Amino acid sequence: MNSSKFFAGAIIVAFSLAGTAGADNLGDLRAELTALRAEQLRLAALQEKNETALRKLESQLAVSAQGATPSATGPAPTSSTSKTISSWSISGDLRVRNQLDTSDERAPDRDRAQIRARLGATYRLNDWLRAGARAVTGDPDDPRTSDAQLQTWNNDLQVSLDLAYLQMDLGQTTVFAGKFPQIFARTDLVWDGDVTLSGLGASYKKTLESGSSLRTAGALFMIDEQALGSDSRMTGFQIGYDSPANDPLRLDLSASYYQYELGSIANADKLDFRTNLRRPDGRYASDYHLGDLIVGATWQRPGSRWPIRVVADYAKNFGAESGRNEAYGVDMVVGRASNAGDVRLSYGYSQTKVDAVLAAFSHDNIGIGTNYRLHALTIDYTPTAHTQVTGIWYHYRPNDPVFAGTYLPTDWLDRFRLYFQISF
């Protein structure tokens, strides 16, 4: 029963009680009853009229809101806050960056400016189905970065889609199809943060009674499809465990296996091969069947601005030629960067052999794709909500002199990055 009908009934009951108390004979009672019934019919007709008018107004408002929504949309997003308009969720970020490269023995130094813009949106069709897309700047032929150089006689920026997908939310299971966000727990050792997946993927998470959780993820990653020949693809699977989120010391574990079938390299270029070894015919010298184990620990007291997190990652390529198949990295992070005034410090060390990982999708933070020793120091500061200032220093050199390529085996190189970012 809605409020208007309740109040109408209350008025009728009040009139009835008052009339009954004041009636002197049966005729008066019948007259008052007739009048009350007439009043009830009038109120019911008025209520129906009001409800019809309300439904009409609500319908008009819904049509107007739907027509206005598309002008506010853009591609969807992996990290940043989101703004919801009806069934649309919109997010994005804009980053400007300066990068300086120096070395002990090579010259000249290189100083350059870069910009990155990302705009994404998802649209929820119903309780279980949504669609997403994201437009980004940068070279569409390089899946590891959305940064664009400010150069080339002031030419306009390239913009492309790095996400376009359907997502089905089926209870604890989520299914993806298209070009969709990364679903594997990762570090930069194996997966660059900008790499998205193409094909099919699914993830599942089950929370246990203890508050800990188990998770799995799997994907069929389409890399290169050929009409008259073998395709290139990856089949990947990951299992994981997370201890209860409210524990002061939280642990997480992720074990993965990625099997690449690189039947076609027809559409690969130097940005894809990078430093992995190749045969004289141009094909990869090794197969890539990667095992990846990530172990993390986070310690945080309630309300503390200085949580501590340590992550270790070990990867091994079981398809590589002997002695060139291992990589590892360790990172330590102190602090947070979520609220105004926050500061976060991190240090990482990583080392790879030349065919330990597939360089086409591993990080491009430095000039060497594999076969490197790398120290990384990062400082993040959050001046206000949705803004961040970051300074990074990469200090690195070739790992095995035999595969140093155009780099001097003993030459330590440095890359300095300073950037400012806003997100919404």
N, C-alpha and C positions, 0 to 999 in steps of 0.2 A: 504493500500500500504506500502510495507517495504522500508527501506532506499536504498537498492541496486537498486530496480526498479525505485525509484524516481530519483536517480542520473543518471541511464541509460537514462531515459526519458529526463532529463535536458540536457545531452550531445547531444542527438538526436535533441532536439529543438535548441540548440546552433549551431550545425552543419547546421541545416536547415536554420536558420536565416543568418548565415555567407554565406552559399552557395547562397542563394537567392540574397543577397546584391551584390555578386561578379559575378553573371551570366550575360553574354552579349546577349544570345539568348535562344530560346526555347530548342534547342538541348542540350545546356550545362545544362539547368535546369533539363531535363529528365535524363541526365547522372548522375547528382548529386543525384537526387531522387532515382534512382536505387541503387547507392552506399550506400546511407543512409539506405534504406530498407534492404540491405544485412548486413550492420553493426548491424541493429536492430535485425535481426534474429540470428546473431552470439552472441550478448549480451544475448538474451533470452535463447539460448541454454546453454551458460556458467552459467547463473543464475540457470537454472534447474539442471545442473550438481552439482553446489555448494550446493543447497538445498538438493539434494539426499545424498551427502556426509555428510552434517550436521545431517540429520536424522539418518543416520547409526551410526555416532559417539555418538549421544545422546542416542540411543538405547543401545550401548555397555556400556556406562557409567552407565546407569540405572541398567543394569544387574549386573555390578561389585559392585555398591553400595548396591544392595539388597543382594548379596551374603556375603558382609562384615558385614552387620548389626547384625545378630544374635550373633556374638562373643562379642558384646558390650552390650547385653541386660541383664536385671536382673529384679526383681520384682518391682512393682510400689509402690507407696508411699503417704503418707498422709501429710507429712509436710516436708520440705526441698525443695531446688531449684531443677530444672530439666534440663537435657541436652537433646536436641532434635537431633536425627539422622534420616533423612527422616521422616517416620511415627512413629518412636519409640521415646518414652519419658522415660528417665531413671533417677532414683533418689535413694538416700539411706542415711544412717547415721551409725556411729560407736561411741559407748559410753563406756567408762570405768568408774567404780564407786566403791567407798569404802563406806561401811555401818557399822555403830556401833550402837548396841542396848544396852541400860542400863536401870536400874530401881532403885527406891528408896528402895525396899524391896526384890527384887528377885535377884538371882545370878545363874551362873556367867554372866558377860557381854559377848556379842558376837560381834566379829569383822570379817568382811568378804569382799571379793572382788568380783565384778560382771562385766559382759561384755554383751553388746547388739549390735548386728549387724542386719541391715535391708537393703535389696536390692530389689527394685521394678521396674517394667516397665509396660507401657501401649503401645499398638499398635493400631493406628487408621486405620481401614480398609477403611472408607470413611467418608463423612461429618457427618453421624449420628450414626456410630457404631464403638466401640472400645472394646478391650479386655485388661484386666489387671491381674497382679499376683504379689505377693511379698513373698520372702523367709525371714525367721527370725530365730534367735537363740532362745533358751529357751525350756521349757517343753511344748511339743505339747498338753498335757492334761490340761494345765492351760491357759485359754483364756485371763487372765488379765495381763499377763506380757510376755515380750520377753527377760528378763534378764536371764543370765545363771551364776550359781555360778562357780567360779574358785576353783575347789576342786576335790575330788574323784580320787586321784592318777593320776592326769594329763590326765584323759580321754578326748577324743575329744568332741567337742560341738555338741549338737543335732541341726538340722536345719529342719524346716518344712515350709509349705505354710500357711500363715494366710490370704491371699487374692488370689482369683482366680475367675474372674467374667467377665460378659459381661455388657457393658454400652451403652444405647441408648440415644442419645441427640436429643430430638424432640422439638425443639424450646425452650420454657420456661419450658418444662418438661424433666426430666431425669429419666430413668428407669434402674434398676439394677437387675441382676439375677446371682446367684452363692453365693460365699462367698465374700462380698463386703464391702467397707468402711462404717463407721458409718455415717448415714445421718441425725440423730437427733441432734439439738442443745442440749448441755449437760454440766453438771459439774460432778466431781468425785463422788458426793453424790449418783447418780443412775447408772451412766455408767463409768466404768474405761476407761481411754484413749486408752488402747490397745484392747478393745473388738471390734470385727468386727461382722457383721451380716451374717447369712446364710439363703438363701431363695430368696424372692422377695422384692423389695423396689422401691419407686418412690418419687421424690421431684418435687415441682413446685414453681416458684417464679415469681411474677408480680410486675413490677415497676410502681408506680403511677405517675401522672403528677407532683405532689409535690416533687418528688424525693424519697419519702419513698417507702417501698415495703412490700408486703404481701407474705408469703410463707407457704407451707404445705409440710408434708412428711408422708409417711406411709410405713409400712413393715410387711410382714409375716415372722417371725423369726422361722426357724425350729431348735429345740433344741435336740430332741431325737425321732427318728422314730423307730417304732417296727412293725415287720411283723405280730405278733399275739397278738395284744393288743393296748391300747390307746397310742397315740403319745404325746409328749410334744412340745408345740409351744407357741409363743407370737404373738399377733396382736397389733401393735402400731400405733398411729396416733398423729401428732403434727401440730399445727397452730402457726404462728409467725408473728411478725411485727417488722420492722426496720425503724427508722426515717431517713431522708436524710443523706447521708454519708458526705456531706460537711458542716453540721451544727457543730458549736463548741461543743454543747452538744448533743450527740447522745443517743437515747434510743432504747432498744430492749426488746421484750417480747416473750416468748415461753411457750405454754401450751400443755401438753402431757398427753396421757392416754395409759398405757401399760397393756394389759390383758394377763396373763399367764395361760395356760391350762397345768398343769403338770401331765398328765396322766401316764407318765413313768419316773421312776428314775433309771432304770436298769443300765444305763451307768454313773450315777453320782458317785462321790467319795467325800472324805472329803474336797478336794479343792473346790468343788462345793457347798456343804452344808454350810461349814464354821460355823458361829455362829447363823444361823437361827434355830428356834426351830423345833424339830421333834417328832412325835408320837413314841410309843413303837415299831411299825412295821417298823420304819425307814422313813416313809413318812413325808412330811412337815406338821407341825401343823397348818399352815395358808395357805389360798389361797393368790395369789399375783395379785391384781388389782390396779395398781399404778397410781395415779394422780401426775403430776409433773409440778410445775410452776416456771419459771426462769425469773427474771427481772434484766436487766442490764442497766447501764448508763456509758457513756464514755465522758470525757471532754478533749479536746485537741485543743490548739491554732495551727495555721499553722506553721510548721517547728519546733515545740517544741519537745525537747527530753524527756519531762516529762509529758506524758499524764496520766490521772487518770481514772481508771475504777473500778466500784463497781458492784458486782454481788450477788444477793440473790437467793437462791434455796429452795423451800419448797416442800416436797414430803409426800404423805399420801397413805398408803396401805388400800384400802377399803375392802379388803378380810381378813385382819388380825383379830386375836382374840382381844377382847376389851382391850384398854389401851396400846397397844404395836405397834402402827401403824404410828407414825409421825417421820419425820426427817427434819432438816433444816441446811443450811450453808450460810455463808456470807464471801465473799472474797473482798479484796481491793488490787489493783495493781497500783503502781506508777512507771513510767519510761517505757523504751522500751528496746528491745534486738535485734534489726534488723541490726544495723550498727556497725562498729568497734568503740570501746570505749564506747558503750552504757552500762548502768546499769539499772536494773529493780529490784524493791523491792515489795514483796507481803506478806500479812498476811491473814490468813483465820481461821475461827472458824466454826466447824460443830458438830452436835449432832444427834444421831439416837437412836431409840428404837429398840428392838431386831428383830421385824418382819416388820419394816417400809419399807425396800427395800429388793430385792432379792440379797443376798450376793454373789451368783454365778457370778454376772456381775458388782457389785459395786466395788469401788476401793480397791486395796490391798496395799496402801501406808503404812499401819500400820498392826500390828499383829492381830487386832480385826476386823472382817468383819462388824458387826453391834453392837448396844448397846455400843456406845463409846461417849466420849467427847474429842474433838481434837482441839489443837492449831497447826497451821503450819506457819512457817516463812521461806521465800525463798529469796535468793539473786542470781541474774543472771548477769554475766558479759560477754561481747562479745569482746575478744581480737583482733580478725581479722575476716574478712568476712568468713562465714560458720563455725565458731567455737564458742563454748560456755562453760563457766565454771559456775557451779551451786553448791550452798550450801543450804541444806534444814535441818530444825530442826522440827521434829514432837514431840509434848508433849501431851500425851493422857492417859486415864484411862477408866475403865468400867463405863458406865452411871448408870444402875440400878444394885445394888448389888445382887439382886435375880438371875440375869442371867450372873454373872461374870464368871462362869465356872471355869477354872483352874487359872484365874487371881485373885489376891487379890483386893477386891472392892475399897480400898483406895490407891492402889499403882499407882503412876504416873510413866509412862514409857516414855523413850526418844529414838528417833531414829534419828541419824545424817547421812546425805548423802552428799558426795562430789563427783562430777563427771565432766569429760571433754568429750565434744562431738564434732565431726566434721560431716558435712553434705554436700551433693553434689546433 
